[in-house]
Amino acid sequence: MAIDTAVQNRASFDLKSASLPVVAVVLKSTDVGVLAAELAQRLAADPDFFDNDPVLIDLSGVRDDTGSIDFAALNQLLRQHHTVPVAVRGGSAAQMASAHSAGLIAASDAPAPRAPAAACAPAPGPEIREIIHEVVHEVEVVRPAPRVPAVVVDKPLRSGQQVYARGADLVVLAMVSFGAEVIADGNIHVYAPLRGRAIAGARGDTSARIFTTCMDPQLISIAGIYRTTEVAIAADVVGKPAQVRLDGEKLIIEAL
């Protein structure tokens, strides 16, 4: 009986690098109790801010701290706030080994994050830096890929739904509800009320912008600089056609 070697040798899967939006928690203390208190205070006004978002724990700020970190307790704490801790980076050898024992994988170290402008987010507390959205990815292409056509969404996005326009602009022709998330490596255009989270320039494009016919977002971000509902939008802009752009490290929200 003949054997089809082409079928026999055909792989059942491929391995490729991926770009995934995550939440980075940059620690400044090894005391999980202090972190728990500050997280509770920070998220008290919006306990459902996260929606099972993957979390990267950054230990670069406590790398030289001699105190031990209870990663099991830290994992449980982050899960209580509707996040999923998956990776850790920037720690000492002992810290990384302890994190690995708690089920966390090691991620590549990254340059220290830029300090966010005061107008873009609440000032950091004494024991934890800002929780920031960023993209962790591996680069396997040696030259820039051409910008692909814009991704167009013509149906409303409900809470819990997410759309990511990789390497492109994103155009949404219907409402982005509270709890929904739209992400683009380029610009974001929402020709309807924007009430969820909008993250433009997800791979660091500081020229990206966010446009909407009704500005009332849960969160807005461009190239890692973000602003939440904790900082009220001006009355002459909220609920009206407006755009968001980046000026240095400050988000500018202005009427159209």
C-alpha positions as a printed NumPy array, in Angstrom:
array([[  0.   ,   0.   ,   0.   ],
       [  1.512,   3.317,  -1.068],
       [  1.953,   6.066,   1.492],
       [  1.294,   9.674,   0.535],
       [  4.474,  11.271,   1.918],
       [  3.221,  14.787,   1.12 ],
       [  0.259,  14.271,   3.452],
       [  2.417,  12.489,   6.014],
       [  4.903,  15.365,   6.2  ],
       [  2.345,  18.144,   6.177],
       [  2.454,  20.053,   9.477],
       [ -0.78 ,  20.329,  11.412],
       [  0.163,  23.771,  12.756],
       [  2.484,  26.749,  12.236],
       [  4.501,  28.722,  14.791],
       [  4.538,  32.477,  14.301],
       [  5.269,  35.514,  16.424],
       [  2.231,  37.508,  17.536],
       [  1.414,  41.036,  18.678],
       [ -0.983,  41.176,  21.596],
       [ -2.254,  44.182,  23.575],
       [ -1.625,  43.693,  27.292],
       [ -1.802,  45.694,  30.492],
       [  1.592,  46.321,  32.109],
       [  1.665,  46.695,  35.89 ],
       [  4.958,  48.352,  36.825],
       [  5.676,  47.65 ,  40.5  ],
       [  7.497,  50.008,  42.843],
       [  7.013,  47.912,  45.986],
       [  7.306,  44.223,  46.82 ],
       [  4.499,  44.54 ,  49.39 ],
       [  1.396,  42.977,  47.83 ],
       [ -0.758,  44.442,  50.609],
       [  0.225,  47.975,  49.624],
       [ -0.501,  47.189,  45.984],
       [ -3.902,  45.745,  46.902],
       [ -4.9  ,  48.897,  48.767],
       [ -3.835,  51.212,  45.978],
       [ -5.474,  49.14 ,  43.244],
       [ -8.724,  49.121,  45.217],
       [ -8.57 ,  52.9  ,  45.538],
       [ -7.604,  53.467,  41.906],
       [-10.374,  51.25 ,  40.52 ],
       [-13.091,  52.096,  43.05 ],
       [-14.867,  54.427,  40.621],
       [-14.811,  51.854,  37.811],
       [-14.53 ,  48.294,  39.193],
       [-15.305,  46.803,  35.766],
       [-12.571,  48.792,  34.016],
       [-10.733,  45.598,  33.025],
       [-12.357,  42.756,  31.11 ],
       [-10.076,  39.735,  31.607],
       [ -7.193,  41.677,  30.029],
       [ -3.834,  39.822,  29.974],
       [ -1.283,  41.326,  32.364],
       [  2.488,  41.71 ,  32.202],
       [  4.142,  42.328,  35.598],
       [  7.165,  44.623,  35.253],
       [  9.693,  44.243,  38.098],
       [ 12.322,  46.694,  36.848],
       [ 11.429,  49.157,  39.611],
       [ 11.963,  46.582,  42.393],
       [ 14.772,  44.552,  40.834],
       [ 17.227,  45.562,  43.575],
       [ 14.721,  45.214,  46.435],
       [ 15.724,  42.517,  48.908],
       [ 12.137,  41.849,  49.977],
       [ 10.444,  38.759,  48.571],
       [  7.337,  38.973,  46.38 ],
       [  4.387,  36.687,  47.031],
       [  3.555,  36.001,  43.376],
       [  0.727,  33.615,  44.263],
       [ -0.993,  36.393,  46.22 ],
       [ -0.178,  38.916,  43.494],
       [ -1.72 ,  36.666,  40.83 ],
       [ -4.856,  36.233,  42.928],
       [ -5.094,  39.995,  43.499],
       [ -4.844,  40.791,  39.793],
       [ -7.475,  38.179,  38.952],
       [ -9.827,  39.774,  41.491],
       [ -9.669,  42.927,  39.357],
       [-10.686,  41.01 ,  36.2  ],
       [ -7.208,  40.657,  34.703],
       [ -5.21 ,  37.559,  33.773],
       [ -1.52 ,  37.676,  34.822],
       [  0.539,  35.768,  32.259],
       [  4.103,  37.116,  32.16 ],
       [  6.823,  38.907,  34.107],
       [  9.935,  40.837,  33.134],
       [ 12.739,  43.003,  34.49 ],
       [ 13.292,  41.192,  37.813],
       [ 16.381,  39.741,  39.454],
       [ 17.238,  36.085,  38.916],
       [ 15.607,  35.156,  42.229],
       [ 12.472,  37.169,  41.464],
       [ 12.127,  35.665,  37.995],
       [ 12.569,  32.145,  39.388],
       [  9.901,  32.789,  42.011],
       [  7.54 ,  34.198,  39.373],
       [  8.131,  31.166,  37.159],
       [  7.237,  28.882,  40.077],
       [  3.934,  30.763,  40.323],
       [  3.132,  29.982,  36.687],
       [  4.289,  33.229,  35.052],
       [  6.381,  33.161,  31.88 ],
       [  9.413,  35.391,  31.29 ],
       [  8.947,  38.22 ,  28.766],
       [ 11.702,  40.168,  27.025],
       [ 12.886,  43.258,  28.82 ],
       [ 11.884,  46.601,  27.311],
       [ 13.176,  50.161,  27.648],
       [ 11.908,  51.991,  30.713],
       [  8.456,  53.484,  30.   ],
       [  8.117,  57.212,  29.477],
       [  6.666,  59.088,  32.41 ],
       [  3.105,  60.085,  31.465],
       [  2.209,  63.758,  31.444],
       [  0.127,  64.951,  34.382],
       [ -2.765,  65.947,  32.124],
       [ -2.957,  62.496,  30.564],
       [ -3.591,  60.424,  33.692],
       [ -3.778,  60.644,  37.488],
       [ -0.463,  61.133,  39.249],
       [  1.184,  57.855,  40.324],
       [  0.757,  56.794,  43.928],
       [  3.748,  56.225,  46.198],
       [  3.949,  52.474,  45.633],
       [  2.852,  51.789,  42.046],
       [  3.349,  53.52 ,  38.73 ],
       [  0.554,  54.072,  36.292],
       [ -1.155,  51.011,  34.854],
       [ -0.541,  51.498,  31.169],
       [ -1.67 ,  49.856,  27.922],
       [  1.155,  48.757,  25.753],
       [  1.876,  46.146,  23.096],
       [  4.365,  43.355,  23.729],
       [  5.562,  41.758,  20.514],
       [  8.441,  40.08 ,  18.751],
       [  9.713,  41.572,  15.5  ],
       [ 10.532,  39.101,  12.745],
       [ 10.298,  41.415,   9.711],
       [ 13.501,  43.274,   8.822],
       [ 11.802,  45.981,   6.796],
       [  8.513,  47.826,   7.345],
       [  5.468,  46.198,   5.793],
       [  3.225,  48.414,   3.663],
       [  0.149,  49.85 ,   5.347],
       [ -2.822,  47.6  ,   4.663],
       [ -6.295,  48.945,   3.781],
       [ -8.395,  50.3  ,   6.63 ],
       [-10.489,  47.847,   8.603],
       [-14.176,  48.823,   8.426],
       [-16.746,  47.725,  11.033],
       [-20.392,  48.494,  10.253],
       [-22.085,  46.896,  13.273],
       [-22.328,  48.173,  16.872],
       [-19.678,  46.87 ,  19.27 ],
       [-21.129,  45.647,  22.545],
       [-19.432,  45.437,  25.944],
       [-16.711,  42.789,  25.914],
       [-16.124,  42.935,  22.148],
       [-12.743,  43.989,  20.743],
       [-11.551,  44.88 ,  17.25 ],
       [ -7.857,  45.303,  16.358],
       [ -6.751,  46.802,  13.024],
       [ -3.201,  45.526,  12.722],
       [ -0.989,  47.768,  10.606],
       [ -4.017,  49.802,   9.501],
       [ -6.582,  52.464,  10.339],
       [ -9.879,  51.387,  11.883],
       [-13.217,  52.816,  10.75 ],
       [-16.315,  52.089,  12.842],
       [-19.7  ,  53.088,  11.43 ],
       [-21.741,  52.253,  14.535],
       [-21.632,  52.789,  18.296],
       [-18.699,  51.592,  20.404],
       [-20.492,  50.758,  23.647],
       [-19.095,  51.087,  27.179],
       [-16.878,  48.051,  27.808],
       [-16.054,  47.527,  24.111],
       [-12.529,  48.165,  22.82 ],
       [-11.227,  49.382,  19.457],
       [ -7.484,  49.197,  18.735],
       [ -5.522,  50.265,  15.664],
       [ -1.877,  50.634,  14.741],
       [ -2.997,  53.715,  12.795],
       [ -5.912,  56.136,  13.246],
       [ -9.347,  55.322,  14.651],
       [-12.499,  56.835,  13.119],
       [-15.821,  56.274,  14.894],
       [-18.798,  57.753,  13.024],
       [-21.09 ,  57.211,  16.012],
       [-20.873,  57.593,  19.803],
       [-17.544,  56.453,  21.233],
       [-18.248,  55.225,  24.769],
       [-15.768,  52.367,  25.166],
       [-11.971,  52.233,  24.936],
       [-10.098,  53.553,  21.894],
       [ -6.368,  52.801,  21.517],
       [ -4.704,  54.318,  18.429],
       [ -1.04 ,  54.073,  17.448],
       [ -0.89 ,  50.768,  19.334],
       [  2.635,  50.054,  18.056],
       [  3.96 ,  53.477,  18.961],
       [  2.8  ,  55.709,  16.072],
       [  2.708,  59.117,  17.761],
       [  1.065,  60.717,  14.705],
       [ -2.053,  58.55 ,  15.041],
       [ -5.352,  60.221,  15.941],
       [ -8.815,  59.296,  17.203],
       [-11.89 ,  60.841,  15.568],
       [-15.524,  60.454,  16.587],
       [-18.839,  62.18 ,  16.012],
       [-19.683,  61.828,  19.72 ],
       [-16.778,  61.946,  22.182],
       [-17.689,  60.176,  25.442],
       [-15.009,  57.47 ,  25.91 ],
       [-14.2  ,  55.167,  28.789],
       [-10.519,  55.359,  27.853],
       [ -8.474,  56.909,  25.057],
       [ -4.844,  56.189,  24.241],
       [ -2.312,  57.128,  21.568],
       [  1.106,  55.447,  21.442],
       [  0.85 ,  54.349,  25.086],
       [ -0.197,  57.736,  26.496],
       [ -3.682,  57.33 ,  27.895],
       [ -6.499,  59.056,  29.719],
       [ -9.456,  57.531,  31.561],
       [-12.8  ,  58.851,  32.782],
       [-11.084,  59.804,  36.056],
       [-10.065,  62.989,  34.218],
       [-13.258,  64.668,  32.964],
       [-13.442,  65.812,  29.349],
       [-14.23 ,  69.503,  28.862],
       [-17.951,  70.294,  28.671],
       [-17.575,  71.917,  25.242],
       [-16.174,  68.644,  23.829],
       [-17.926,  65.758,  25.588],
       [-20.751,  64.287,  23.516],
       [-19.729,  66.282,  20.441],
       [-17.666,  65.658,  17.278],
       [-14.036,  65.757,  18.361],
       [-10.552,  64.403,  17.776],
       [ -7.706,  63.228,  20.009],
       [ -4.077,  63.846,  19.077],
       [ -0.718,  63.668,  20.803],
       [  1.347,  66.778,  21.513],
       [  4.636,  65.589,  22.944],
       [  3.464,  63.36 ,  25.81 ],
       [  0.147,  65.133,  26.31 ],
       [ -3.195,  64.071,  24.851],
       [ -5.114,  66.923,  23.241],
       [ -8.897,  66.532,  22.939],
       [-10.511,  69.186,  20.768],
       [-13.798,  69.77 ,  19.021],
       [-14.077,  69.33 ,  15.266]])
